[in-house]
């Protein structure tokens, strides 16, 4: 049978060890120097292990839970997805002086045309009870001498499996801005040698962002769909901090008229 906690023997040993360290702490002001030096070295080693346990426990026990893929989706959705960056811890967690096409994780890339990059991006931990995503993405933009800045999210194969022109693709996000800017979302679907592009200007309602792409207005060749990705395009991002607390996608068939 799997052990679910400490055994009685472990608890007894722990109580004895704690009593020992209480005695050491009480006697430290009067202990001989050579004994005090040994106790100090032991305590430092023990503190390192205890700090590691505390950091790991606080990291894993802080809501929302790492790996969570829970978020509201339309009742008739046939696919939903939260990208890896907002779901799982990444290594590395961030980078400074970001070059164009730099990737954070396997699905997110940052594109720009700056001669000198004064951009940084970093995965951050969401810790508020209102957050459903375990992680967020923070972009810090200082001097910006380019003409465009876009975050590209590569969608998984499931996003286009069985995709039809009667589908609606929905993106929802929670966005925090240091100062207002214009934001555009562009859905790209590759079909054969062509790429269909649908662009929407994003209207921020407070922090919440919702964009829907109706594929009925596209010239999509349903029989040759190969893949899809989405660009989030930030207009005039200079001297701004952009935090994407969550980004999710869902797909549903349009109601028949």
C-alpha positions in Angstrom: 0.0 0.0 0.0 1.3 3.5 -0.9 2.3 5.7 2.0 0.3 8.9 2.2 2.2 10.6 5.0 4.8 10.3 7.7 5.0 7.1 9.7 4.8 7.1 13.5 8.5 6.5 13.7 9.2 9.5 11.3 7.1 11.7 13.5 8.9 10.6 16.7 12.3 11.2 15.1 11.2 14.6 14.0 10.0 15.6 17.5 13.3 14.4 18.9 15.3 16.4 16.3 13.3 19.5 17.0 13.9 19.1 20.8 17.6 18.7 20.1 17.7 22.0 18.1 15.8 23.8 20.8 18.4 22.7 23.3 21.2 23.9 21.0 19.5 27.2 20.5 19.1 27.8 24.2 22.7 26.8 24.9 24.2 28.8 22.0 25.0 31.9 24.1 27.2 29.8 26.5 28.5 27.1 24.1 32.3 26.8 23.6 33.5 28.2 20.3 34.5 25.0 18.7 31.1 23.4 19.5 29.3 26.6 18.4 31.2 26.5 15.1 30.0 22.8 14.5 26.4 23.7 15.3 26.6 26.7 13.0 27.8 24.5 10.0 25.1 21.9 10.7 22.4 24.6 11.0 23.4 26.2 7.7 23.2 22.8 5.9 19.8 22.1 7.5 18.5 25.6 6.6 19.5 25.1 2.9 17.4 21.9 2.8 14.5 23.5 4.7 14.5 26.6 2.4 14.4 24.4 -0.6 11.4 22.5 0.7 9.6 25.7 1.6 10.2 27.3 -1.8 9.0 24.2 -3.6 5.9 23.8 -1.4 4.9 27.5 -1.8 5.5 27.3 -5.5 3.3 24.2 -6.0 0.6 25.1 -3.4 0.0 28.6 -4.7 -3.2 28.9 -6.7 -3.8 28.4 -9.6 -2.3 24.9 -9.9 0.6 24.4 -12.3 -0.6 22.6 -15.4 -4.1 23.8 -15.0 -6.1 23.8 -18.3 -9.4 24.9 -16.8 -11.2 27.9 -18.2 -14.7 28.7 -19.4 -15.5 27.5 -23.0 -18.7 27.8 -25.1 -21.0 24.8 -24.4 -20.8 23.7 -28.1 -17.0 24.0 -28.5 -15.4 21.0 -30.2 -11.8 22.1 -29.3 -10.2 24.3 -26.6 -6.6 25.1 -25.7 -4.4 27.1 -23.3 -0.8 27.5 -24.7 2.1 26.0 -22.8 3.5 29.4 -21.8 0.4 30.1 -19.6 0.1 26.5 -18.4 3.6 25.1 -17.5 6.9 26.4 -16.1 9.4 27.1 -18.9 13.2 27.0 -18.9 14.5 29.6 -19.4 11.8 31.7 -17.9 12.7 34.8 -19.8 15.3 36.8 -21.7 16.5 40.4 -22.2 17.5 42.3 -25.4 15.2 39.9 -27.2 16.2 39.2 -30.8 13.5 38.8 -33.4 12.2 35.2 -33.7 13.2 34.4 -30.2 11.1 31.6 -28.7 9.9 31.2 -25.1 8.9 27.6 -24.9 7.8 25.6 -27.9 4.9 27.6 -29.0 5.5 31.4 -28.5 7.9 33.6 -30.5 8.5 37.3 -30.5 9.0 39.1 -33.8 10.2 42.7 -34.3 12.3 44.8 -36.7 14.3 46.9 -34.2 17.9 47.7 -35.0 18.6 47.7 -31.3 16.5 45.6 -29.0 15.4 47.1 -25.7 12.8 44.4 -25.2 12.5 41.8 -22.5 10.0 39.0 -22.0 9.5 36.8 -19.0 7.1 34.1 -17.8 5.6 35.2 -14.4 3.7 33.3 -11.8 0.0 34.2 -11.4 -0.8 34.2 -7.7 -4.3 35.8 -7.4 -7.3 33.7 -6.7 -9.1 35.3 -9.6 -6.4 34.0 -12.0 -7.2 30.7 -13.7 -3.9 30.4 -15.6 -0.9 29.3 -13.5 1.4 31.6 -15.4 1.5 34.8 -17.4 3.8 36.6 -19.9 5.3 40.0 -19.2 6.8 42.1 -22.0 8.8 45.2 -21.1 9.4 47.6 -23.9 11.8 50.5 -23.5 13.1 52.5 -26.5 11.5 51.0 -29.7 13.0 52.0 -33.0 11.1 49.4 -35.1 7.8 49.4 -37.0 6.2 46.3 -35.6 6.1 44.0 -32.5 4.2 40.8 -32.6 3.8 37.7 -30.4 3.3 34.6 -32.5 1.5 31.6 -31.0 1.8 28.3 -32.9 -1.4 26.3 -32.6 -1.3 22.5 -32.2 -2.5 20.1 -34.9 -5.8 19.6 -33.0 -6.7 23.2 -33.8 -7.1 22.4 -37.5 -8.2 18.8 -37.3 -11.7 18.7 -39.0 -11.7 22.5 -39.4 -14.4 23.9 -41.7 -15.5 27.2 -42.9 -18.5 27.0 -40.7 -16.3 27.2 -37.6 -15.8 30.2 -35.3 -12.4 30.4 -33.6 -12.4 32.4 -30.4 -9.5 33.9 -28.5 -9.9 35.2 -24.9 -7.1 36.9 -22.9 -6.5 38.9 -19.8 -4.3 41.9 -20.6 -2.7 44.5 -18.3 -1.1 47.6 -19.8 1.1 50.2 -18.2 -0.4 52.7 -20.7 -3.0 52.2 -23.5 -2.0 50.9 -26.9 -3.7 49.5 -30.0 -3.7 45.8 -30.3 -4.6 43.6 -33.3 -5.0 39.8 -33.6 -4.3 38.0 -36.9 -5.3 34.4 -37.4 -3.2 32.6 -40.1 -4.3 29.3 -41.6 -2.0 27.6 -44.1 -3.9 25.6 -46.7 -1.7 24.2 -49.5 0.6 26.9 -50.9 -1.6 29.7 -49.6 -2.2 31.3 -46.2 -5.5 32.7 -45.2 -5.3 35.7 -42.9 -8.1 37.2 -40.8 -7.3 40.4 -38.8 -9.3 41.9 -36.0 -8.7 45.0 -33.9 -8.9 44.1 -30.3 -11.2 46.1 -28.0 -10.1 45.9 -24.4 -13.0 45.8 -21.9 -11.0 46.5 -18.8 -8.5 43.7 -18.7 -10.6 41.2 -20.7 -10.1 40.7 -24.4 -12.4 38.6 -26.7 -11.8 38.1 -30.4 -13.8 35.8 -32.7 -12.8 34.8 -36.3 -15.6 33.7 -38.5 -14.1 31.4 -41.2 -17.2 31.9 -43.4 -15.6 35.1 -44.5 -12.5 33.4 -45.6 -11.4 31.6 -48.8 -10.2 28.6 -46.9 -9.7 25.4 -48.8 -11.0 22.9 -46.2 -9.3 19.9 -47.9 -5.8 21.3 -47.8 -5.5 22.8 -44.3 -2.0 22.1 -42.8 -1.6 24.4 -39.8 -2.5 27.6 -38.0 -0.9 30.3 -35.9 -2.0 33.6 -34.4 -0.2 36.9 -34.2 -0.8 39.4 -31.5 0.4 42.8 -32.9 1.2 45.7 -30.6 1.1 49.1 -32.1 3.4 51.8 -30.7 4.6 49.7 -27.7 7.4 52.0 -26.6 7.9 52.6 -22.9 5.2 50.1 -21.9 4.8 47.0 -19.8 2.4 44.5 -21.2 1.3 41.5 -19.1 -0.8 38.8 -20.6 -2.2 37.0 -17.6 -4.0 34.4 -19.7 -4.6 33.4 -23.3 -7.0 30.7 -24.3 -8.6 29.5 -27.5 -11.7 27.6 -28.4 -13.5 26.5 -31.6 -17.2 25.9 -32.2 -19.4 25.4 -35.3 -21.6 28.3 -36.3 -25.3 27.8 -35.7 -27.0 26.8 -38.9 -29.5 29.4 -40.2 
